[in-house]
Amino acid sequence: MEREGYVSLWIGNIKTDDELLEYVELVYTDAGDWLPSQFLKDFNIDIDDFDDDCIERVCLEQNVTSITELISGCSYEDIVIPRYEKITDGVSIVKCNSGILLYNFQYDGNVKSINNKDYEFKFISSVEYGK
């Protein structure tokens, strides 16, 4: 759900940044309507519950095993990285190359993970970035 000052994080694997963009990008129809991305469908996120300008994505060429390595350089990194590291308790994450961050959004976690032949993503948590 939309919530000012929160960011939700998903981590996973996908082949390329272009595929990640296609996975998260909203489609605008000729009739002037927005259609939800596959990411929104996979995690049961209502298209009206977030601002599409508040999404960041990262796709690295190689797998990493820490949140810090994965989302280094993201918005508010000095706040959110330590909070995500605390949630994961500094334990190595499963090797992954991709991350999706939705800002001003607190996901309820109703879908924990998606495994598809072309990609896999797991919801980590929502943390405050505004305080």
LOBA-770682 format. One record per residue (C-alpha): x, y, z; residue in one letter. Coordinates in Angstrom, 3 decimals, padded with zeros to 6 digits. Layout:
LOBA-770682
+----------+----------+----------+---------+
!       px !       py !       pz ! residuo !
+----------+----------+----------+---------+
!        X !        Y !        Z !       a !
...
+----------+----------+----------+---------+
This chain:
LOBA-770682
+----------+----------+----------+---------+
!       px !       py !       pz ! residuo !
+----------+----------+----------+---------+
!  000.000 !  000.000 !  000.000 !       m !
!  001.101 !  003.548 ! -000.589 !       e !
!  002.858 !  004.910 !  002.487 !       r !
!  005.028 !  008.004 !  002.516 !       e !
!  008.553 !  007.487 !  003.853 !       g !
!  008.733 !  003.698 !  003.355 !       y !
!  010.559 !  001.630 !  000.773 !       v !
!  009.915 ! -002.020 ! -000.089 !       s !
!  012.652 ! -004.282 ! -001.474 !       l !
!  012.574 ! -007.399 ! -003.644 !       w !
!  015.726 ! -009.273 ! -004.638 !       i !
!  016.213 ! -011.956 ! -007.237 !       g !
!  017.621 ! -013.028 ! -010.527 !       n !
!  016.832 ! -012.056 ! -014.088 !       i !
!  019.001 ! -012.315 ! -017.190 !       k !
!  019.376 ! -008.687 ! -018.278 !       t !
!  018.532 ! -005.132 ! -017.304 !       d !
!  016.277 ! -004.909 ! -020.373 !       d !
!  014.292 ! -007.906 ! -019.112 !       e !
!  014.077 ! -006.314 ! -015.662 !       l !
!  012.805 ! -003.069 ! -017.183 !       l !
!  010.181 ! -004.998 ! -019.142 !       e !
!  009.207 ! -006.870 ! -015.957 !       y !
!  008.542 ! -003.690 ! -013.920 !       v !
!  007.477 ! -001.191 ! -016.595 !       e !
!  003.827 ! -000.207 ! -016.868 !       l !
!  002.300 ! -000.438 ! -020.321 !       v !
!  000.307 !  002.468 ! -021.708 !       y !
! -002.430 !  001.392 ! -024.130 !       t !
! -003.661 !  003.248 ! -027.210 !       d !
! -006.905 !  003.853 ! -025.297 !       a !
! -004.975 !  005.838 ! -022.698 !       g !
! -005.037 !  003.269 ! -019.905 !       d !
! -002.149 !  001.988 ! -017.813 !       w !
! -001.807 ! -001.784 ! -017.570 !       l !
! -000.018 ! -003.378 ! -014.623 !       p !
!  003.443 ! -004.793 ! -015.173 !       s !
!  004.149 ! -008.477 ! -014.666 !       q !
!  005.873 ! -007.539 ! -011.398 !       f !
!  002.667 ! -005.940 ! -010.091 !       l !
!  000.663 ! -008.975 ! -011.172 !       k !
!  003.117 ! -011.427 ! -009.593 !       d !
!  003.034 ! -009.698 ! -006.212 !       f !
! -000.660 ! -008.675 ! -006.258 !       n !
!  000.105 ! -004.956 ! -006.134 !       i !
! -002.713 ! -002.677 ! -007.225 !       d !
! -001.585 ! -000.278 ! -009.929 !       i !
! -003.332 !  002.559 ! -008.064 !       d !
! -001.415 !  001.904 ! -004.817 !       d !
!  001.948 !  003.329 ! -005.868 !       f !
!  003.558 !  006.058 ! -007.929 !       d !
!  005.400 !  004.628 ! -010.928 !       d !
!  007.956 !  007.445 ! -010.605 !       d !
!  009.009 !  005.950 ! -007.251 !       c !
!  010.507 !  002.694 ! -008.501 !       i !
!  014.210 !  001.892 ! -008.761 !       e !
!  015.715 ! -001.238 ! -010.210 !       r !
!  019.181 ! -002.690 ! -010.379 !       v !
!  020.500 ! -005.547 ! -012.477 !       c !
!  024.145 ! -006.495 ! -012.059 !       l !
!  026.220 ! -008.581 ! -014.445 !       e !
!  027.313 ! -010.929 ! -011.662 !       q !
!  025.577 ! -012.374 ! -008.625 !       n !
!  026.270 ! -010.855 ! -005.205 !       v !
!  025.632 ! -012.160 ! -001.704 !       t !
!  024.865 ! -009.004 !  000.280 !       s !
!  022.215 ! -006.322 !  000.290 !       i !
!  024.966 ! -003.693 !  000.394 !       t !
!  026.551 ! -004.956 ! -002.819 !       e !
!  023.196 ! -005.250 ! -004.544 !       l !
!  021.604 ! -001.877 ! -003.827 !       i !
!  024.661 !  000.289 ! -003.293 !       s !
!  023.969 !  003.568 ! -005.047 !       g !
!  020.204 !  003.465 ! -004.531 !       c !
!  018.305 !  006.488 ! -003.275 !       s !
!  018.684 !  007.022 !  000.479 !       y !
!  021.341 !  004.290 !  000.588 !       e !
!  022.884 !  005.651 !  003.776 !       d !
!  019.556 !  005.047 !  005.541 !       i !
!  018.077 !  001.978 !  003.861 !       v !
!  021.141 ! -000.247 !  003.464 !       i !
!  021.882 ! -000.443 !  007.216 !       p !
!  018.200 ! -001.102 !  007.898 !       r !
!  018.049 ! -003.931 !  005.366 !       y !
!  021.344 ! -005.347 !  006.637 !       e !
!  019.884 ! -005.354 !  010.153 !       k !
!  016.783 ! -007.205 !  008.931 !       i !
!  018.914 ! -009.831 !  007.226 !       t !
!  021.152 ! -009.779 !  010.330 !       d !
!  024.260 ! -009.505 !  008.201 !       g !
!  023.733 ! -013.043 !  006.900 !       v !
!  024.646 ! -013.580 !  003.274 !       s !
!  021.668 ! -013.521 !  000.978 !       i !
!  021.150 ! -016.129 ! -001.688 !       v !
!  023.168 ! -015.233 ! -004.755 !       k !
!  021.216 ! -012.688 ! -006.746 !       c !
!  021.808 ! -010.050 ! -009.393 !       n !
!  018.664 ! -007.914 ! -009.292 !       s !
!  016.738 ! -005.660 ! -006.962 !       g !
!  013.489 ! -003.733 ! -007.139 !       i !
!  012.766 ! -000.881 ! -004.726 !       l !
!  009.359 !  000.778 ! -004.448 !       l !
!  009.525 !  004.078 ! -002.562 !       y !
!  006.582 !  005.505 ! -000.651 !       n !
!  005.167 !  002.007 ! -000.536 !       f !
!  004.838 ! -000.496 !  002.300 !       q !
!  004.186 ! -003.933 !  000.831 !       y !
!  002.037 ! -006.223 !  002.955 !       d !
!  004.020 ! -009.321 !  001.981 !       g !
!  001.017 ! -011.295 !  000.788 !       n !
!  003.202 ! -012.924 ! -001.879 !       v !
!  006.660 ! -013.810 ! -000.544 !       k !
!  008.362 ! -015.017 ! -003.714 !       s !
!  007.915 ! -015.785 ! -007.392 !       i !
!  009.847 ! -018.445 ! -009.277 !       n !
!  009.466 ! -018.404 ! -013.032 !       n !
!  011.570 ! -019.969 ! -015.771 !       k !
!  012.818 ! -016.490 ! -016.770 !       d !
!  013.167 ! -014.827 ! -013.358 !       y !
!  012.786 ! -015.197 ! -009.620 !       e !
!  012.161 ! -012.563 ! -006.959 !       f !
!  011.701 ! -012.604 ! -003.200 !       k !
!  010.225 ! -009.878 ! -001.018 !       f !
!  012.666 ! -008.854 !  001.736 !       i !
!  010.866 ! -006.184 !  003.757 !       s !
!  009.713 ! -002.583 !  003.950 !       s !
!  011.738 ! -000.048 !  005.921 !       v !
!  011.417 !  003.619 !  006.708 !       e !
!  013.705 !  005.911 !  004.772 !       y !
!  012.194 !  009.220 !  005.759 !       g !
!  013.213 !  009.236 !  009.410 !       k !
+----------+----------+----------+---------+
